[in-house]
Amino acid sequence: MISVGKQHPFLYRLVVSHYLLSAICFTALAVMLLFSSDKLSGHYFHPQLLAITHMAALGWGTLMIFGACYQLLPVILETELYSYRLGYISLIMFISGLILLVYSFWNFEPGKYMQLGSLFLLTGIGLFGLNVFLTSRKIPATIHQEFIITACFWLVGTALLGTLLVFNFRYAFFQKDHLLFLKLHAHMGFAGWFLMLIVGVSSKLLPMFLVSTKQKPVFLGWSYYLINAGLILFVIDTYLFGLNMKTYFAAGIVLAGIASWLIFVFHCFRSRLRKVIDLPVRHTLLSFSLLLIALLVIPFIISRQLEADPEAIQYSTLYGTLIFMGWISSLILGQTFKTLPFIVWIKHYQHLAGKGAIPMPADLVNSKILKMQFSIFLVFIGVFYTGLFYQSNLLINIGLLCFLLVALLYLANVMIILFHKPRIIEL
Protein backbone atom coordinates (compact mmCIF):
# COMPACT_ATOMS: atom_id res chain seq x y z
CA MET A 1 0.00 0.00 0.00
CA ILE A 2 1.32 3.42 -0.93
CA SER A 3 1.44 5.96 1.82
CA VAL A 4 -0.36 9.21 1.08
CA GLY A 5 1.38 11.26 3.71
CA LYS A 6 -0.19 14.28 5.36
CA GLN A 7 -3.14 15.87 3.57
CA HIS A 8 -2.45 19.45 2.50
CA PRO A 9 -5.46 21.67 3.40
CA PHE A 10 -5.41 23.42 0.00
CA LEU A 11 -5.40 20.04 -1.73
CA TYR A 12 -8.34 18.81 0.35
CA ARG A 13 -10.49 21.82 -0.53
CA LEU A 14 -9.52 21.57 -4.19
CA VAL A 15 -10.41 17.88 -4.38
CA VAL A 16 -13.73 18.00 -2.51
CA SER A 17 -14.82 21.04 -4.55
CA HIS A 18 -14.50 18.92 -7.69
CA TYR A 19 -16.41 16.02 -6.13
CA LEU A 20 -19.26 18.24 -4.94
CA LEU A 21 -19.59 20.20 -8.18
CA SER A 22 -19.49 16.98 -10.19
CA ALA A 23 -22.31 15.51 -8.06
CA ILE A 24 -24.37 18.66 -8.68
CA CYS A 25 -23.68 18.38 -12.42
CA PHE A 26 -24.78 14.75 -12.31
CA THR A 27 -28.11 15.79 -10.82
CA ALA A 28 -28.47 18.55 -13.43
CA LEU A 29 -27.68 15.99 -16.15
CA ALA A 30 -30.44 13.68 -14.89
CA VAL A 31 -32.95 16.55 -14.89
CA MET A 32 -31.93 17.62 -18.40
CA LEU A 33 -32.36 14.07 -19.66
CA LEU A 34 -35.81 13.79 -18.15
CA PHE A 35 -36.93 17.01 -19.84
CA SER A 36 -35.46 15.89 -23.18
CA SER A 37 -36.50 12.23 -23.22
CA ASP A 38 -38.37 12.66 -26.52
CA LYS A 39 -35.18 13.87 -28.20
CA LEU A 40 -33.38 10.56 -27.62
CA SER A 41 -35.15 9.00 -30.59
CA GLY A 42 -33.92 11.75 -32.93
CA HIS A 43 -30.54 12.79 -34.34
CA TYR A 44 -27.69 13.17 -31.85
CA PHE A 45 -26.86 16.60 -33.33
CA HIS A 46 -29.96 18.08 -31.70
CA PRO A 47 -29.00 21.17 -29.59
CA GLN A 48 -30.40 19.77 -26.34
CA LEU A 49 -28.60 16.45 -26.85
CA LEU A 50 -25.37 18.37 -27.46
CA ALA A 51 -25.93 20.20 -24.16
CA ILE A 52 -26.64 16.91 -22.37
CA THR A 53 -23.60 15.20 -23.90
CA HIS A 54 -21.28 17.99 -22.79
CA MET A 55 -22.80 18.08 -19.31
CA ALA A 56 -22.19 14.32 -19.07
CA ALA A 57 -18.69 14.35 -20.54
CA LEU A 58 -17.44 17.52 -18.85
CA GLY A 59 -19.56 18.30 -15.80
CA TRP A 60 -20.09 14.73 -14.63
CA GLY A 61 -17.18 12.68 -15.99
CA THR A 62 -14.26 15.04 -16.52
CA LEU A 63 -14.82 17.23 -13.46
CA MET A 64 -14.88 14.15 -11.24
CA ILE A 65 -11.73 12.79 -12.89
CA PHE A 66 -9.95 16.11 -12.34
CA GLY A 67 -10.72 15.99 -8.62
CA ALA A 68 -9.71 12.35 -8.31
CA CYS A 69 -6.48 13.00 -10.21
CA TYR A 70 -5.47 15.84 -7.90
CA GLN A 71 -5.84 13.44 -4.96
CA LEU A 72 -4.47 10.31 -6.61
CA LEU A 73 -1.50 11.71 -8.53
CA PRO A 74 0.54 12.12 -5.33
CA VAL A 75 -0.43 8.51 -4.47
CA ILE A 76 0.23 6.98 -7.87
CA LEU A 77 3.37 8.99 -8.65
CA GLU A 78 4.53 9.37 -5.03
CA THR A 79 5.18 13.09 -5.37
CA GLU A 80 3.56 16.41 -4.44
CA LEU A 81 1.12 18.17 -6.76
CA TYR A 82 3.00 20.87 -8.68
CA SER A 83 0.60 23.76 -7.99
CA TYR A 84 -2.62 24.14 -6.01
CA ARG A 85 -3.11 27.64 -7.46
CA LEU A 86 -3.18 26.24 -11.00
CA GLY A 87 -5.78 23.74 -9.82
CA TYR A 88 -8.09 26.46 -8.45
CA ILE A 89 -7.73 28.66 -11.54
CA SER A 90 -8.40 25.63 -13.75
CA LEU A 91 -11.57 24.83 -11.79
CA ILE A 92 -12.91 28.40 -12.03
CA MET A 93 -12.26 28.57 -15.76
CA PHE A 94 -13.69 25.09 -16.33
CA ILE A 95 -16.95 25.70 -14.44
CA SER A 96 -17.44 29.11 -16.06
CA GLY A 97 -16.92 27.63 -19.52
CA LEU A 98 -19.17 24.65 -18.80
CA ILE A 99 -22.10 26.85 -17.74
CA LEU A 100 -21.76 29.10 -20.79
CA LEU A 101 -21.34 26.20 -23.22
CA VAL A 102 -24.21 24.06 -21.91
CA TYR A 103 -26.54 27.08 -21.79
CA SER A 104 -25.61 28.06 -25.35
CA PHE A 105 -26.08 24.53 -26.68
CA TRP A 106 -29.42 24.07 -24.90
CA ASN A 107 -30.77 27.27 -26.47
CA PHE A 108 -28.56 26.86 -29.54
CA GLU A 109 -27.07 30.33 -29.51
CA PRO A 110 -23.78 29.87 -31.41
CA GLY A 111 -22.53 33.33 -30.63
CA LYS A 112 -20.20 35.01 -28.21
CA TYR A 113 -21.34 33.10 -25.11
CA MET A 114 -20.71 29.73 -26.71
CA GLN A 115 -17.37 30.92 -28.04
CA LEU A 116 -16.36 32.39 -24.68
CA GLY A 117 -17.45 29.20 -22.93
CA SER A 118 -15.33 27.03 -25.22
CA LEU A 119 -12.29 29.27 -24.64
CA PHE A 120 -12.78 29.13 -20.86
CA LEU A 121 -13.04 25.36 -21.02
CA LEU A 122 -9.95 25.07 -23.20
CA THR A 123 -8.02 27.24 -20.74
CA GLY A 124 -9.19 25.24 -17.72
CA ILE A 125 -8.34 21.96 -19.40
CA GLY A 126 -4.97 23.28 -20.53
CA LEU A 127 -4.08 24.38 -17.00
CA PHE A 128 -5.06 20.96 -15.65
CA GLY A 129 -2.89 19.24 -18.25
CA LEU A 130 0.01 21.56 -17.44
CA ASN A 131 -0.33 20.80 -13.73
CA VAL A 132 -0.32 17.07 -14.40
CA PHE A 133 2.69 17.30 -16.71
CA LEU A 134 4.75 19.41 -14.31
CA THR A 135 3.85 17.08 -11.44
CA SER A 136 4.74 13.96 -13.40
CA ARG A 137 8.05 15.10 -14.81
CA LYS A 138 9.60 15.19 -11.34
CA ILE A 139 9.82 11.38 -11.19
CA PRO A 140 11.04 8.58 -13.50
CA ALA A 141 8.47 7.49 -16.07
CA THR A 142 6.12 4.56 -15.29
CA ILE A 143 3.39 2.98 -17.40
CA HIS A 144 0.72 4.59 -15.20
CA GLN A 145 2.34 7.99 -15.69
CA GLU A 146 2.44 7.47 -19.46
CA PHE A 147 -1.27 6.67 -19.52
CA ILE A 148 -2.17 9.77 -17.50
CA ILE A 149 0.04 12.22 -19.43
CA THR A 150 -1.04 10.84 -22.81
CA ALA A 151 -4.70 11.06 -21.75
CA CYS A 152 -4.16 14.73 -20.91
CA PHE A 153 -2.68 15.39 -24.35
CA TRP A 154 -5.73 13.77 -25.95
CA LEU A 155 -8.02 15.84 -23.72
CA VAL A 156 -6.34 19.09 -24.73
CA GLY A 157 -6.59 18.03 -28.39
CA THR A 158 -10.26 17.19 -27.92
CA ALA A 159 -10.94 20.57 -26.29
CA LEU A 160 -9.03 22.41 -29.01
CA LEU A 161 -11.01 20.69 -31.76
CA GLY A 162 -14.23 21.38 -29.85
CA THR A 163 -13.34 25.07 -29.63
CA LEU A 164 -12.69 25.18 -33.37
CA LEU A 165 -16.05 23.49 -33.99
CA VAL A 166 -17.78 26.16 -31.89
CA PHE A 167 -16.21 28.96 -33.93
CA ASN A 168 -16.98 27.04 -37.11
CA PHE A 169 -20.70 27.48 -36.39
CA ARG A 170 -20.31 31.19 -37.01
CA TYR A 171 -17.41 31.44 -39.47
CA ALA A 172 -17.57 28.08 -41.35
CA PHE A 173 -13.85 27.81 -42.03
CA PHE A 174 -13.74 23.98 -42.09
CA GLN A 175 -13.72 22.72 -45.65
CA LYS A 176 -15.22 19.34 -44.73
CA ASP A 177 -18.51 18.32 -43.15
CA HIS A 178 -19.00 19.59 -39.58
CA LEU A 179 -20.30 16.14 -38.53
CA LEU A 180 -17.02 14.54 -39.63
CA PHE A 181 -15.10 16.66 -37.13
CA LEU A 182 -17.78 15.98 -34.53
CA LYS A 183 -17.06 12.23 -34.86
CA LEU A 184 -13.33 12.88 -34.41
CA HIS A 185 -14.02 15.14 -31.43
CA ALA A 186 -16.21 12.51 -29.75
CA HIS A 187 -13.83 9.59 -30.21
CA MET A 188 -10.75 11.55 -29.21
CA GLY A 189 -12.60 12.31 -25.99
CA PHE A 190 -13.84 8.77 -25.42
CA ALA A 191 -10.80 6.69 -26.35
CA GLY A 192 -8.05 9.28 -25.89
CA TRP A 193 -9.20 10.93 -22.65
CA PHE A 194 -11.65 8.74 -20.74
CA LEU A 195 -10.36 5.34 -21.78
CA MET A 196 -6.65 6.13 -21.47
CA LEU A 197 -7.08 7.86 -18.11
CA ILE A 198 -9.33 5.17 -16.65
CA VAL A 199 -7.01 2.37 -17.79
CA GLY A 200 -3.98 4.13 -16.29
CA VAL A 201 -5.55 4.96 -12.94
CA SER A 202 -7.53 1.73 -12.50
CA SER A 203 -4.47 -0.38 -13.24
CA LYS A 204 -2.85 1.18 -10.17
CA LEU A 205 -5.85 1.39 -7.85
CA LEU A 206 -7.60 -1.93 -8.49
CA PRO A 207 -4.64 -4.01 -7.28
CA MET A 208 -4.54 -1.79 -4.17
CA PHE A 209 -8.27 -2.10 -3.43
CA LEU A 210 -8.30 -5.86 -4.12
CA VAL A 211 -4.89 -6.57 -2.53
CA SER A 212 -3.84 -8.51 -5.64
CA THR A 213 -0.77 -10.72 -5.32
CA LYS A 214 -0.13 -11.28 -9.04
CA GLN A 215 -0.38 -8.78 -11.88
CA LYS A 216 0.52 -8.90 -15.56
CA PRO A 217 1.99 -5.45 -16.37
CA VAL A 218 2.94 -6.58 -19.88
CA PHE A 219 -0.74 -6.34 -20.80
CA LEU A 220 -0.76 -2.68 -19.74
CA GLY A 221 2.03 -1.94 -22.19
CA TRP A 222 0.11 -3.65 -24.98
CA SER A 223 -3.02 -1.75 -23.99
CA TYR A 224 -1.22 1.60 -24.10
CA TYR A 225 0.26 1.14 -27.58
CA LEU A 226 -2.76 -0.54 -29.15
CA ILE A 227 -5.30 2.06 -27.97
CA ASN A 228 -3.12 4.94 -29.11
CA ALA A 229 -2.25 3.30 -32.44
CA GLY A 230 -5.87 2.51 -33.22
CA LEU A 231 -7.06 5.99 -32.27
CA ILE A 232 -4.36 7.75 -34.30
CA LEU A 233 -5.17 5.58 -37.32
CA PHE A 234 -8.89 6.33 -36.91
CA VAL A 235 -8.35 10.09 -36.66
CA ILE A 236 -6.00 10.34 -39.65
CA ASP A 237 -7.88 7.93 -41.92
CA THR A 238 -11.32 9.33 -41.06
CA TYR A 239 -10.15 12.90 -41.65
CA LEU A 240 -8.66 12.02 -45.05
CA PHE A 241 -11.23 9.53 -46.37
CA GLY A 242 -14.22 9.52 -44.00
CA LEU A 243 -15.59 6.28 -42.58
CA ASN A 244 -14.54 3.31 -44.73
CA MET A 245 -13.59 -0.36 -44.40
CA LYS A 246 -10.32 0.60 -42.69
CA THR A 247 -12.41 2.00 -39.84
CA TYR A 248 -13.10 -1.62 -38.81
CA PHE A 249 -9.36 -2.20 -38.62
CA ALA A 250 -8.76 0.90 -36.48
CA ALA A 251 -11.63 -0.06 -34.17
CA GLY A 252 -10.21 -3.59 -33.92
CA ILE A 253 -6.84 -2.27 -32.76
CA VAL A 254 -8.50 -0.18 -30.03
CA LEU A 255 -10.63 -3.16 -28.99
CA ALA A 256 -7.49 -5.27 -28.73
CA GLY A 257 -6.03 -2.62 -26.42
CA ILE A 258 -9.16 -2.70 -24.26
CA ALA A 259 -9.00 -6.50 -24.19
CA SER A 260 -5.40 -6.31 -22.96
CA TRP A 261 -6.47 -4.02 -20.13
CA LEU A 262 -9.36 -6.33 -19.18
CA ILE A 263 -6.97 -9.29 -19.11
CA PHE A 264 -4.85 -7.32 -16.63
CA VAL A 265 -7.98 -6.61 -14.57
CA PHE A 266 -8.97 -10.29 -14.69
CA HIS A 267 -5.60 -11.35 -13.26
CA CYS A 268 -5.98 -8.77 -10.48
CA PHE A 269 -9.36 -10.20 -9.51
CA ARG A 270 -8.21 -13.80 -9.73
CA SER A 271 -5.22 -13.19 -7.45
CA ARG A 272 -7.00 -10.94 -4.94
CA LEU A 273 -6.65 -11.57 -1.23
CA ARG A 274 -9.74 -9.50 -0.43
CA LYS A 275 -12.41 -11.99 -1.47
CA VAL A 276 -15.47 -9.99 -0.41
CA ILE A 277 -16.64 -7.76 -3.27
CA ASP A 278 -18.27 -4.65 -1.82
CA LEU A 279 -20.86 -2.46 -3.54
CA PRO A 280 -18.41 0.10 -4.97
CA VAL A 281 -16.44 -2.71 -6.63
CA ARG A 282 -19.70 -4.26 -7.89
CA HIS A 283 -20.48 -0.93 -9.51
CA THR A 284 -17.04 -1.08 -11.13
CA LEU A 285 -17.62 -4.61 -12.42
CA LEU A 286 -21.00 -3.52 -13.80
CA SER A 287 -19.29 -0.61 -15.57
CA PHE A 288 -16.93 -3.04 -17.33
CA SER A 289 -19.94 -5.08 -18.51
CA LEU A 290 -21.66 -1.96 -19.87
CA LEU A 291 -18.45 -0.95 -21.64
CA LEU A 292 -18.28 -4.35 -23.34
CA ILE A 293 -21.89 -4.00 -24.51
CA ALA A 294 -21.12 -0.52 -25.88
CA LEU A 295 -18.12 -1.88 -27.78
CA LEU A 296 -20.29 -4.57 -29.38
CA VAL A 297 -22.45 -1.80 -30.85
CA ILE A 298 -19.52 -0.20 -32.74
CA PRO A 299 -19.49 -2.60 -35.75
CA PHE A 300 -23.23 -1.97 -36.27
CA ILE A 301 -22.67 1.81 -36.24
CA ILE A 302 -19.86 1.54 -38.80
CA SER A 303 -21.78 -0.81 -41.12
CA ARG A 304 -24.96 1.28 -41.02
CA GLN A 305 -23.07 4.51 -41.67
CA LEU A 306 -21.21 2.96 -44.61
CA GLU A 307 -24.60 1.96 -46.04
CA ALA A 308 -26.11 5.40 -45.22
CA ASP A 309 -28.76 3.56 -43.19
CA PRO A 310 -30.83 5.80 -40.84
CA GLU A 311 -30.52 3.09 -38.17
CA ALA A 312 -26.97 4.34 -37.63
CA ILE A 313 -28.44 7.23 -35.61
CA GLN A 314 -30.27 4.84 -33.26
CA TYR A 315 -27.15 2.73 -32.78
CA SER A 316 -25.13 5.90 -32.11
CA THR A 317 -27.62 6.97 -29.43
CA LEU A 318 -27.43 3.52 -27.84
CA TYR A 319 -23.64 3.65 -27.92
CA GLY A 320 -23.47 7.15 -26.43
CA THR A 321 -25.85 6.39 -23.58
CA LEU A 322 -24.00 3.16 -22.77
CA ILE A 323 -20.74 5.10 -22.59
CA PHE A 324 -21.87 8.07 -20.48
CA MET A 325 -24.94 6.84 -18.59
CA GLY A 326 -23.64 3.28 -18.34
CA TRP A 327 -19.89 2.76 -18.26
CA ILE A 328 -18.64 6.11 -16.97
CA SER A 329 -21.57 6.70 -14.61
CA SER A 330 -21.39 3.24 -13.04
CA LEU A 331 -17.63 3.54 -12.64
CA ILE A 332 -17.89 6.92 -10.89
CA LEU A 333 -20.89 5.83 -8.79
CA GLY A 334 -18.73 3.04 -7.41
CA GLN A 335 -15.26 4.53 -7.20
CA THR A 336 -16.46 7.74 -5.52
CA PHE A 337 -17.22 5.70 -2.43
CA LYS A 338 -13.79 4.06 -2.50
CA THR A 339 -11.87 7.33 -2.83
CA LEU A 340 -13.92 10.15 -1.26
CA PRO A 341 -14.36 8.50 2.19
CA PHE A 342 -10.61 7.92 2.32
CA ILE A 343 -9.93 11.56 1.41
CA VAL A 344 -12.23 12.82 4.19
CA TRP A 345 -10.89 10.20 6.63
CA ILE A 346 -7.32 11.43 6.08
CA LYS A 347 -8.39 14.96 7.00
CA HIS A 348 -10.23 14.00 10.19
CA TYR A 349 -8.55 10.87 11.48
CA GLN A 350 -5.10 10.20 10.04
CA HIS A 351 -3.36 12.03 12.88
CA LEU A 352 -5.39 9.96 15.39
CA ALA A 353 -4.57 6.55 13.96
CA GLY A 354 -3.39 4.25 16.74
CA LYS A 355 -4.53 6.61 19.50
CA GLY A 356 -8.02 5.24 20.02
CA ALA A 357 -11.13 3.76 18.41
CA ILE A 358 -11.80 5.63 15.19
CA PRO A 359 -14.10 4.78 12.26
CA MET A 360 -12.79 3.24 9.07
CA PRO A 361 -13.14 5.15 5.76
CA ALA A 362 -16.01 2.87 4.70
CA ASP A 363 -17.91 3.85 7.86
CA LEU A 364 -18.26 7.41 6.54
CA VAL A 365 -20.59 6.17 3.77
CA ASN A 366 -24.31 5.67 4.39
CA SER A 367 -24.54 2.00 3.41
CA LYS A 368 -28.35 2.02 3.10
CA ILE A 369 -28.27 4.86 0.58
CA LEU A 370 -25.46 3.13 -1.31
CA LYS A 371 -27.50 -0.10 -1.55
CA MET A 372 -30.53 1.84 -2.77
CA GLN A 373 -28.36 3.65 -5.33
CA PHE A 374 -26.99 0.37 -6.72
CA SER A 375 -30.40 -1.33 -6.83
CA ILE A 376 -32.13 1.60 -8.54
CA PHE A 377 -29.28 1.92 -11.03
CA LEU A 378 -29.85 -1.72 -12.00
CA VAL A 379 -33.55 -0.94 -12.47
CA PHE A 380 -32.59 2.05 -14.62
CA ILE A 381 -30.39 -0.12 -16.84
CA GLY A 382 -33.12 -2.72 -17.33
CA VAL A 383 -36.06 -0.34 -17.89
CA PHE A 384 -34.30 2.41 -19.87
CA TYR A 385 -32.61 0.13 -22.40
CA THR A 386 -35.75 -1.96 -22.80
CA GLY A 387 -37.50 1.32 -23.60
CA LEU A 388 -34.84 2.26 -26.14
CA PHE A 389 -35.06 -1.16 -27.77
CA TYR A 390 -38.85 -1.08 -28.10
CA GLN A 391 -39.01 2.71 -28.68
CA SER A 392 -41.30 3.03 -25.64
CA ASN A 393 -41.44 6.61 -24.32
CA LEU A 394 -43.12 5.35 -21.14
CA LEU A 395 -40.29 2.97 -20.28
CA ILE A 396 -37.65 5.54 -21.26
CA ASN A 397 -39.21 8.09 -18.91
CA ILE A 398 -39.51 5.58 -16.07
CA GLY A 399 -35.86 4.71 -16.60
CA LEU A 400 -34.84 8.37 -16.56
CA LEU A 401 -36.83 8.90 -13.34
CA CYS A 402 -34.76 6.09 -11.84
CA PHE A 403 -31.61 7.77 -13.15
CA LEU A 404 -32.64 11.03 -11.44
CA LEU A 405 -33.27 9.16 -8.20
CA VAL A 406 -29.80 7.59 -8.46
CA ALA A 407 -28.31 11.07 -8.92
CA LEU A 408 -30.15 12.42 -5.86
CA LEU A 409 -29.08 9.46 -3.72
CA TYR A 410 -25.51 9.87 -4.93
CA LEU A 411 -25.54 13.60 -4.14
CA ALA A 412 -27.00 12.91 -0.67
CA ASN A 413 -24.28 10.36 0.13
CA VAL A 414 -21.53 12.68 -1.12
CA MET A 415 -22.91 15.44 1.12
CA ILE A 416 -23.03 13.06 4.10
CA ILE A 417 -19.36 12.22 3.59
CA LEU A 418 -18.23 15.81 3.03
CA PHE A 419 -20.07 17.11 6.10
CA HIS A 420 -18.97 14.24 8.32
CA LYS A 421 -18.39 15.29 11.92
CA PRO A 422 -15.43 13.60 13.61
CA ARG A 423 -16.58 11.17 16.27
CA ILE A 424 -15.44 11.25 19.86
CA ILE A 425 -12.25 9.25 20.23
CA GLU A 426 -12.02 6.64 22.97
CA LEU A 427 -8.55 7.03 24.46
Secondary structure, 3 states (H helix, E strand, C coil): CCCCCCCCHHHHHHHHHHHHHHHHHHHHHHHHHHHCHHHHHCCCCCHHHHHHHHHHHHHHHHHHHHHHHHHHHHHHHCCCCCCHHHHHHHHHHHHHHHHHHHHHHHHCCCCHHHHHHHHHHHHHHHHHHHHHHHHHCCCCCCHHHHHHHHHHHHHHHHHHHHHHHHHHHHHCCCCCCHHHHHHHHHHHHHHHHHHHHHHHHHHHHHHHHHCECCCCHHHHHHHHHHHHHHHHHHHHHHHHHCCCCHHHHHHHHHHHHHHHHHHHHHHHHHCECCCCCCHHHHHHHHHHHHHHHHHHHHHHHHHHHHCCCCHHHHHHHHHHHHHHHHHHHHHHHHHHHHHHHHHHHHHHHHHHCCCCECCCHHHHCCHHHHHHHHHHHHHHHHHHHHHHHHCCHHHHHHHHHHHHHHHHHHHHHHHHHHCCCCCCCEC
